[in-house]
Amino acid sequence: MSGEQWRPLAERLEPHANVVAVDARGHGESTWDGSPFTVEDLAEDAAALVAGDGPVAVAGMSMGGCVAVALAGRHPELVSRLVLADTTADYGPDKAAAWAQRAGNATGKPRDEQLEFQLDRWFSPSFLEREPAEVKRLADIFVATDSRAHAQACRALGAFEGTDLLPSITADTLVVVGEHDHATPPAMARTLADGIPNATLRVFEDARHFSLFEAPGALDLVATHLLGQPR
């Protein structure tokens, strides 16, 4: 995906803060030389971007959430407030094989033919029917993503192990997850919330992997947390 997916949240934050939506290597408008990269590499990219301006409030979803875990765990001094949405510190014992298969699909199928799988994971059937414009907005961002960068991101997620970083995170952290998120289930979110010293967990009913865009009030809750306002 690209930072453009965050526009609805950015619009809530921009009256009150400077907002930067980061594109990972090869995603969105970021260049990439084709070399393998890890989640830790992406975290260091983010650290270099905010160094000198921190500490900052950070939100990460899915892959971006893994990057945010690595950033906040490796550089706690750079992150004051943190939102981890529909993400994990570890995809489990079969992660390497599962993500290798996903990497193969990313480059082996046209982008539009990958959408059916993605949309079923991202949104509940009722949201797909109810909010076609928002579904199309995010689907178009996915289709525009470089398949090679997508595949490398899959391999990076298959190698990521961030559980040991959780106790080092000092940011005031909000962990959110969709009740029916099959990609990073609520149990993974609970592991994050239990492992981070100052974290709270919110489970959004009836939502799937893109719970921030599906659950009513989710983006407002996240904006409130990032801005340090009472919830």
C-alpha positions, 0 to 999 in steps of 0.5 A: 500500500502507500501513505495515501491510505492514511488520508482520512486520518491525516485530515483529522490530524492536520488542523492540529499537527504536522503529518507525514505519511511514510511510503516504504521502499518501493511503495507509493512514491518511494524509490527502491533499488530492488535489494532485499529489505527487512522490517528493521530496515524500514524502521531505520528508514523511518527513524532517519526521517524523524530524527531531529524532530522527535519524539513523534506520535506514530501510527502503523497498520498491518505491515506498518504496524510491524515497522512501528513496533521495530521503530518504537522498540529500537528507538524508544526516544523517538516515539512519544505516542503509538497506535498499533492497528491490526498487526503483530510482533510475530506471525507465528511458527509457520510465518516464513513458509506462509509469507513466501507463498504470499510473495509468490502470489504477489508476483505471479498474479496480475494485481487486480486478480489478487483483489478478491483475496485481499478484500475478503481479509480487509472488510466484512461483507456488509462493509463491502456492500455499504461503502463501495467508494471507500473500498474502491479507494483502498483497492486502487491503492493496492492495485497501484503497488509495485508487485516486486516491492509487495513480494519483498515486503511479504518476505520481510514479514515472514522473517520479522520477530519483534516480541523481544522489543515490546518491553523496550517500548516506552510510548503511550500505546493504543492497540486496536484490532478488528474482532474478525481480523483473520490476518492478525487476530485479536490474540496477536493484539493482546500479545502486543498490549500485554507485552508493551508496558503502557498499552491499552487494547481496543477490539472493534466489533464486526470488523476485519483487518482494515478495522480503522477504516471499517469500524465507526469512530475508529479513526477519531479514536486514533486521532485523539490518542495520537494528539494526546487528548483525553479519550 
